[in-house]
Amino acid sequence: MTALVTGGAGFIGSALVRGLLADGIPVVVVDALTYAGSRSSLGEYAEDARLTFCVADIRDTPTMAELLVRHRPATIYHLAAESHVDRSIESPDAFVTTNVLGTASLLQAALAHWRGLRGDDHARFRFVHVSTDEVFGDLDDDAPPFTPDSPYAPSSPYAASKAGADHLVRAWHRTYGLPTVVSNCSNNYGPYQVPEKLVPLTILNALDGRPLPVYGSGRNIRDWIWVEDHVAALRLAAAAGRVGATYLVGARSQRRNIDLVNTICGILDRLAPAPAPHAGLIRMVADRPGHDRRYAIDPALAESELGWRATVDLEAGLERTVAWYRDNRAWCEASRARLARARAATAPA
Ligand SMILES: NC(=O)c1ccc[n+]([C@@H]2O[C@H](COP(=O)([O-])OP(=O)(O)OC[C@H]3O[C@@H](n4cnc5c(N)ncnc54)[C@H](O)[C@@H]3O)[C@@H](O)[C@H]2O)c1
């Protein structure tokens, strides 16, 4: 039954861990606790008796191997990654070492573990690799959405490192037979996301009356999904996914960035009224280099093969998200402090 979740102290990983523990499944979290990870993101499950929390780096293959021998997981959900595109442009090294080499390290340890399993344990083991739609590059406004057959054309160092990881996972399946399932998901939003990403940054800056930066013209389009809908797809991929398959996960919720930020401002005007409308804080800023124009996901295969459906509509999910950040300022301030320390550590002397 045991699930091992790399990156289980991050945004999506912690949502997955909370869901697994809520269903009584023993979980081993493997997380290096970078600025993006915190045990506090497990909320009420942080001290759950079924949780084993290991502070470890996926690039450390002997430790990964030892953890797999000790805990004998039935499923590995691999989410640990450097995940912020802007950081990957400023300093790509950690993206290459964690996302590419770290994935190779984990695959080596997982292969040895799987080969050592017998009978049903061997047959049921799955390695679920969590990736992004950004590996496919960008789409014109009128182009059809990405499908599992879309060619890889990553733009940023982040997307390229995730693409490299995806290729390694496929190779470990094709060459060694490791039972893998890959998921490429669109932009997630929800509680416990580090406030350097668009949704929490916008909410927290607006609550503080600070400027709301939007890149370029604001016309870049992203396809948004409630984080727990993504987590549900990952669990179905582990339970019912075809070995070797790739599933694209998205909620058919494309929005221009400027429209998303305006929607958040409208929700804030209702849930946390300020003397003036929050949209007055929006500031257009110089565009990100290599900024992809549009991402859009066709989730038809995940829907037909996994029986998965997105359940939370974007406006309703954003309202829940705004309320969560408004009501959980202690977590937000601790996350901001970790971010500030990480920025200070990498700032030029
Ligand atoms: N956030 C999204 O919208 C989105 C969309 C699609 C796919 N993904 C993918 O989902 C996964 C999780 O994304 P997220 O948004 O939760 O990221 P996150 O940055 O919030 O969390 C990443 C976690 O990985 C840990 N980590 C980083 N380097 C590590 C290392 N070397 N060893 C062990 N742990 C390490 C961090 O401490 C953190 O807890 C990533 O693989 C990401 O590429 C994210």
The ligand as an ORCA input file, in Angstrom:
! r2SCAN-3c Opt
* xyz 0 1
  N       2.834     23.938    -10.341
  C       2.328     23.618    -11.523
  O       1.476     24.328    -12.065
  C       2.789     22.366    -12.217
  C       2.132     21.972    -13.395
  C       2.510     20.774    -14.013
  C       3.516     19.994    -13.473
  N       4.156     20.415    -12.357
  C       5.217     19.552    -11.811
  O       4.743     19.055    -10.577
  C       5.826     18.856     -9.679
  C       5.560     19.609     -8.380
  O       5.381     20.997     -8.680
  P       5.077     22.044     -7.523
  O       4.418     23.208     -8.155
  O       4.459     21.343     -6.391
  O       6.590     22.452     -7.139
  P       7.137     23.095     -5.797
  O       8.299     23.932     -6.238
  O       6.049     23.727     -5.004
  O       7.662     21.842     -4.952
  C       8.815     21.119     -5.310
  C       9.254     20.291     -4.109
  O      10.404     19.530     -4.508
  C      11.383     19.627     -3.464
  N      12.710     19.473     -4.084
  C      13.347     20.334     -4.917
  N      14.560     19.835     -5.255
  C      14.681     18.636     -4.629
  C      15.694     17.639     -4.605
  N      16.850     17.789     -5.275
  N      15.483     16.519     -3.867
  C      14.332     16.358     -3.165
  N      13.340     17.285     -3.153
  C      13.512     18.399     -3.872
  C      11.169     21.009     -2.857
  O      11.709     21.087     -1.542
  C       9.657     21.128     -2.892
  O       9.065     20.606     -1.716
  C       7.076     19.342    -10.405
  O       7.721     18.219    -10.945
  C       6.534     20.231    -11.504
  O       7.391     20.227    -12.625
  C       3.825     21.578    -11.714
*
